[in-house]
C-alpha cells in the first residue's frame, strides 16, 4: 500500500491527531526496540491502551500501520542545514548524525532489515526514510556547485550521500574502531572532502576548491 493510501485511510478515522501521534510513536518505538517483526497490532494496542479492533478498522494490516507511522516521520534529519559553505554543511550533518546516533540507530537497523525482507514495505521505506536524507545531502552539494566551491563534473558527487548514509549504517558494526562522537566529523574531513577535492581551513571555512588536473572551478 502506498503512503498516500495509508494516509488517506488514517484521515477517515475519528481518532484525534494527538491519539494518532501516540499510536505512530508506539510503532516507531517498537521498530527501534525489536525491528519490524516485533511490531504487532496486539503490541501497539497494549502499549497505547487502544482497542485492537480500532487499529484494524483504521489501517487494516500491520504493513499499512507501519507505513503510515513512517510517513508521519517524513522529515530528513539533515533538512535545513545551510551554513553557507560545503565544509560547514557537511560538518554540521556529521555533528547531527553523531548526536542523534544513539536514538536513531535502532530505527535505521530495523528499516534496513525490513527493506530487504519485506518487498511490500520497500517503496514506503525509500520514500519516508531514505530519500529525504539523500535529497538533503544532495542539496548541500548542489548549493556548493552553484557557489563555485565544487566542480559540477566531479565524479565523487554522486557517491557522497550513499557513503555518508552507509557510514552511519555500518558504524555500529565497527565499534572497536569508531567509538567516539568525532567519527563522522573525521569521516567528512578525511574521506568526503578529499574525494570532492575541497580543502577546509582550520576554522572550517572552505578554501579554494580544486578540480582534477589542476584546473580551476
N, C-alpha and C positions, 0 to 999 in steps of 0.2 A: 504494500500500500504506500502511495506517495505521501510525503509530508503534508502536501496541500489537502489530501483527502483525510488524513488523520486530524489536521487542524479543523477542517470542516465538521468532522464528527464531534470534536470537542465543543464546537460552538453550538451544537444542537442541544447540549446538556443544560440543565438548570443549575449546575454547580457554579458557585461564585468564583471569581478569579482567584481569590485567596485560597479557596479549597483546591482548585486546580493546581495552583502553585505548590501546595503542600503535597499533593499526590505526585506531581512531577519530581519534586525534591526527594521523595521516598524512593522513586525509581532510580534516580541518579545515585543516591546513597547505596542502594543495593548493588548497582553496577560496580561502583567503586569497591565495595566490600568483597564481592564474590564473583564478579563477571556476569555476563548475560544469562548464563544458565541458572544463576541464583535468583534472578528476578522471576517471581511468580505472582499471579493475581492474588493468591492467598497471602503471600508475604506482604505485598503492598497494602492489602486490606487490613492486615493485622497491625502493621506499623502506623497506619493513619486512622485506625478505628473507622474504617469505611466499609460498607457492605460490599461483598464480592459481586453481588448482583448489579450494584451501581457501576462497578468497573466494567463488567461485561456489557451492560447496556450502553455505556459511554463509548468504549473503544472496541469491544468485541473480542479482540485477541491480544495476547502479550506483545507480539511484534508491533501492532498498532499503538499500544500504550507506550512502548519504549521509543518508537519513532516520534510520537507527539512530545514526549519528555525531552528528547534530544533537540527537537525542532524549537522548543521554547528556549533552549540554551544557545541558539544560533547567534553567537556573538564572539568573534575572534578575540583571543587573548591579546593579540598584537594590534588590533584595530585602534586607530587614534594616535599611534606613535608617529611623531613628526618633529624631530629635534632641529631640523634644518640642515643636517648632513647625514650621509650614509653611515659613516662611522658611528655617529651618535645614535641613529635609529637602530642599528644592529646591536650596539652595546646595550641600549635600553631594552630591546627584545630579549637579550641574554639575561639582563637583570630580572625582568619579569618572569622569564622562564625559571630562573633559579628560585625566586621567591614563591612561585606557585607550584613548584615541582612536587612537593610532598602531598599537596591537596589533589592535584590532577593526575598524578602518575597512575593511580589505580583506575581511574576512568579511561585514560588513554590505553592502558593494558586491556581493559575489558572491551573497549571499542575495537582494538586491533584484532583480538581473538574473534570477536563476533563478525568482523569484516570478512575474515577468511572462512569461518564456519557456517555463516548464515547468509546465503545469497539474497534472501528476501529483505534483509536489512542493509545490504551493501550500498544501494543508491542513497538511502536515507542517511547513512553514516557519512558518506562522502559529502553530501550536501550540508549536513548540520554540524559536523565536527572537523573534517579535514579541509574542505575547500575554503571556508572562511579564513583559516590560518594561512593557507597558501596564498590567498588573494592579498592578505595584509602584508606578507613578506614581499610578494611580487610588486606591490605598490611602492614599497620603500625603494626598490631597485629602479622602478620606472621614474620616480622623482629624481633619483641620483643621475639618471641619464639626462633628464630634462635640465638639471643644474649644471651639466657638464663634468660631473665628478667621475662618471663611468662611461666607458665606450659602449655604444648600443650593440656593437657586434661582438662583445666579449662573450666567448662561449661558456664561461662559468655562470652566467646569469641564470640560465635555466636550471642549474643544479643547486642553487642556494636554498630555496625552500625545501626541497626533498632532503638535502643534507642537514639543514637546521632541525627539521622535524624528526629526521631519522636519528640524529644525535640524542634528542630528547627521549626517543623510543628505546634506545639501547643503553642509555646511560646507567640505568639500574642494573644492567647485566654485567657492568664493569665497575662495580662499586669499589673494588680494590684500587682502581686507577683514578676514578672520578668521584671522589668522596666529598669534595667541598663545593661551596656555593660559587666559586670562581671558575668552575669547569666551563660553563657556556661562554663566559667572557673570554677565557683563554682560547676556546674553540673559534670564536669570532676573530680574535686578533691573529691567531697562529695559522688558521686554515682558510676561513671565509675571505677575509680581506686580502691576503696574498693571492688567492685564486682570482679575485676580482682586480688585482693589480692596483689596489688602493692602499696608500700608506697613511696610517694615523699618526698624528703628533703625540707627544707625551700627554698633552692636555685633552686629547680626544677629538680634536678638530681634524677635518680631512685636509691633507695636503694635496698636492697636485696628483691627480690620477694618472697612471701610466698605462699605455697600451702596448700590446705585443709588438716587438720590433722597434720600440723606442719612439714611435710616432706620437704626436700629441692628440689629446681627446678633442 
